[in-house]
Amino acid sequence: MMTDDELITVLRAALAGDGPAPAQVPASAVAAAEAAFGWVSTGDLLAELVFDSADPTSLVPTRRRGAAAARQLSYRSDGLDIECEVTADGLLGQVEPAGHVRLELLGHAGEPVPLDLDDEGRFLSERVPPGPVCIRCRRPGRPDVLTPWLLP
């Protein structure tokens, strides 16, 4: 582990151009990062991740559905709660409150995938784009809420 003094030395060298050459970033990663900025506006709110079953400090064990391990995530922002379960087979979850809410699944390539909600705010998608995804929640008269990016 690096000490604070060692970190400051490395940062000073990097800023002065004296440090080692940066690792080459794959072009696909740069393109995905640049595309992500096109989906976010300055008025959007970022939901806070309040629970992730993949976190080893979590007190709740990961459940299994079929043969695929399910990752459970909970987000909160601006009076909105989004609960979801992600597996290799898809995404299911619930948004509360459910009234007048539209959800979209955003991936690094392609158009947003609308998530249909039932009267209780539950959603299911068997079509999850490959790579990092996030959920956008649209509500009339309120800022859009985006979850942080996650890997299914």
C-alpha positions in Angstrom: 0.0 0.0 0.0 1.2 3.5 -0.8 1.7 6.2 1.8 0.3 9.7 1.4 3.8 11.1 0.8 4.5 8.5 -1.9 1.1 9.3 -3.5 1.9 13.0 -3.5 5.3 12.3 -5.1 3.7 10.2 -7.9 1.1 12.9 -8.5 3.7 15.7 -8.7 5.7 13.6 -11.2 2.7 12.9 -13.3 1.6 16.6 -13.4 5.2 17.6 -14.3 5.3 15.0 -17.0 8.2 13.1 -15.3 6.2 10.0 -14.5 5.8 6.8 -16.4 3.7 6.8 -19.6 0.0 6.2 -18.9 -1.4 2.8 -19.8 -3.1 2.6 -23.2 -6.9 2.8 -22.8 -8.8 0.6 -25.3 -10.6 2.7 -28.0 -13.9 0.9 -27.1 -13.6 2.1 -23.5 -13.0 5.7 -24.6 -16.0 5.5 -27.0 -18.3 4.1 -24.3 -17.2 6.8 -21.8 -17.8 9.6 -24.4 -21.2 8.2 -25.4 -22.3 8.1 -21.7 -22.0 11.9 -21.5 -24.6 12.2 -24.3 -27.2 10.6 -22.0 -26.8 12.9 -19.1 -27.8 16.5 -18.8 -26.8 18.9 -16.1 -30.3 18.8 -14.5 -30.2 15.0 -14.0 -29.9 13.6 -10.5 -27.6 10.7 -9.6 -29.3 8.1 -7.4 -27.4 7.0 -4.4 -26.5 3.3 -4.2 -27.8 2.3 -0.7 -27.4 -1.5 -1.0 -25.4 -3.8 -3.2 -25.4 -7.6 -2.4 -22.0 -7.9 -4.2 -20.5 -5.8 -1.3 -18.7 -8.2 1.0 -19.6 -6.1 4.0 -23.4 -6.6 3.3 -25.3 -8.4 6.0 -27.8 -9.9 3.6 -26.6 -12.9 1.6 -27.1 -13.1 -2.1 -30.1 -15.2 -3.1 -30.0 -17.6 -6.0 -32.6 -17.7 -8.8 -32.2 -20.8 -11.0 -28.5 -21.4 -11.8 -27.6 -17.7 -12.0 -26.5 -15.7 -9.0 -28.6 -12.6 -8.5 -27.1 -9.2 -7.6 -29.5 -7.1 -5.6 -29.2 -3.3 -5.7 -31.1 -0.5 -4.0 -31.0 3.1 -5.1 -32.5 6.3 -3.6 -32.9 9.8 -4.9 -35.3 12.7 -4.6 -38.1 10.7 -2.9 -37.7 7.8 -5.3 -36.6 4.3 -4.4 -35.4 1.8 -7.1 -34.9 -1.8 -6.2 -33.5 -4.3 -8.7 -32.1 -7.7 -9.2 -29.6 -8.3 -12.0 -28.6 -11.7 -13.4 -27.1 -12.9 -16.6 -30.8 -13.6 -17.7 -32.1 -10.1 -17.2 -33.2 -7.4 -14.8 -36.2 -7.2 -12.6 -37.2 -4.7 -9.9 -39.6 -2.2 -8.6 -39.7 1.6 -8.4 -41.6 3.5 -5.6 -43.6 5.6 -5.8 -44.8 4.1 -9.1 -47.3 6.8 -10.3 -46.5 8.7 -13.5 -43.0 7.2 -13.8 -41.2 6.0 -16.9 -38.0 3.9 -16.7 -35.4 3.3 -19.4 -32.3 1.0 -19.4 -29.3 2.7 -20.9 -26.3 0.8 -22.3 -23.1 2.0 -23.8 -24.3 1.2 -27.4 -27.7 1.6 -28.9 -30.9 3.3 -28.0 -32.5 3.3 -24.5 -34.6 0.2 -23.7 -38.0 1.2 -22.2 -38.9 -0.8 -19.1 -42.6 -1.5 -18.8 -44.1 -0.9 -15.3 -47.1 -2.6 -13.8 -49.5 -0.7 -11.4 -47.2 -1.5 -8.5 -44.1 -0.1 -10.2 -42.6 -3.5 -11.0 -40.5 -4.1 -14.1 -38.8 -6.9 -15.9 -36.4 -6.9 -18.8 -35.0 -10.0 -20.4 -33.1 -7.8 -22.9 -30.1 -6.2 -21.0 -27.5 -4.5 -23.2 -24.0 -6.0 -22.9 -21.5 -4.0 -20.8 -22.2 -1.2 -18.3 -25.9 -0.2 -17.9 -27.8 2.3 -15.9 -31.5 3.0 -15.2 -33.1 6.4 -16.0 -36.3 7.4 -14.3 -38.4 10.1 -15.9 -41.1 11.9 -13.9 -43.2 14.8 -15.2 -42.0 18.1 -13.8 -39.1 16.6 -12.0 -35.4 16.1 -12.9 -34.5 12.7 -14.4 -32.9 10.3 -11.9 -30.0 8.0 -13.1 -28.5 5.1 -11.3 -24.8 4.7 -11.3 -23.4 2.4 -14.0 -23.5 -1.2 -13.2 -22.2 -4.4 -14.8 -24.8 -7.2 -15.2 
